Amino acid sequence: MKRVIVLGAGKIGTSIAKLLAECGDYHVTLVDAEQQALDRLEDRFAICKKILDVANEKALVEALSQHDAVVSACAFNFSHGIAKAALKAGVSYFDLTEDVETTTSIRQLAREAKEGQVFMPQCGLAPGFIGILGHHMFNKFERVSKVKMRVGALPQFPSNMMMYNLTWSTDGLINEYCNPCEAILDGERVMVQSLEGLERFSLDGIDYEAFNTSGGLGTLCETLEGKVSSLDYKTVRYQGHCYLMSFLTRSLKLNRRRELLKEILEEAVPITKQDVVLVACEVDGWRDGVYEQESNVRKVYNRKLFDEPWSSIQITTAASLCAILDLHTQGELPAKGFVRQEQVSFDAFMANRFGQYYQVGNGRGI
């Protein structure tokens, strides 16, 4: 039985711990700095609980050394320190970060990995699953012109002017809206501005918009540079949301005061578990000399798991990381150093017991 330590007892960290523990193949320890966070985990789950400050490097290395892998579900600003401790402890490292600079620093640490030790950041939904899907679809063509990747975690019943509810990390959301974004244009990697590139589309009778946000592509720009003419990632929202976020971040300059922006959003925008995750990938290219387009679109809805309500963003984020960890444990991924999401087989991911959660809902093009 593999020993996994999950750092961070928030919604996603606890969800990861539950999925891993309930499958019966992992001995799971859930760690947090606050007893109150650990107390929210019901005793009916076979999960060990441990209080630990991840900023205490000595204590963290000691805790990690007793496990085979560490999963960081902490805020991205802790990720480098956790990855550094994982390197010292000789354990494999997985996280959910969308922060580009954090991933770069972890990649540098991975150069010193021991045999059998991997470092896999960006294992969630976007970055994460969307990169696995995008690379899979790219490989279905002989030559590719364009890859479009779109992801949105949306309330099913939007009722405020922003047409949005908080469904995951507010810090991560602000990062996406304020940091520059990678893309490929005319075959070359470029940086584009977040909250720009606005487009509108309809799906299943619902009107959406999509716009540039940071981090969703992971390392895919580097992988596909020179192989595609165009590659971009955009976040999906209900129409009107981009305009209001641009007003907050740019007109009011709250992109320079992110703690204040976080306080405003968490005070004014309620959380919901009644959400839906929309994932769409579209590729234009040539097969057998014919210029074709293929799309893969799916929706994953909130549902009950383990007799409790889970939001769709909980399900998709936690299931993605668990599937990747599972594939690593089964020897289906590279065994040393930095591993990119696009090195994960889409077919193996979807066949995995955790990856199958992406089959839930209104999936098409599978």
Secondary structure, DSSP 8 states (H G I E B T S, - for coil): -EEEEEE--SHHHHHHHHHHHHHTSEEEEEEES-HHHHHTS-TTS-EEEEE--TT-HHHHHHHHTTSSEEEE-S-GGGHHHHHHHHHHHT-EEEE----HHHHHHHHHHGGG--TT-EEE---BTTTBHHHHHHHHHHTTSSEEEEEEEEEEEEESS--STT---B-S-HHHHHHHHHS-EEEEETTEEEEE-TT-S-EEEEETTEEEEEEE-SSTTTTHHHHHTTT-SEEEEEEEEETTHHHHHHIIIIIS-GGG-HHHHHHHHHHHS-B-S-EEEEEEEEEEEEETTEEEEEEEEEEEE-EEETTEEE-HHHHHHHHHHHHHHHHHHTT-S-SSEE--GGGS-HHHHHHSTTGGGGGSSS-B--
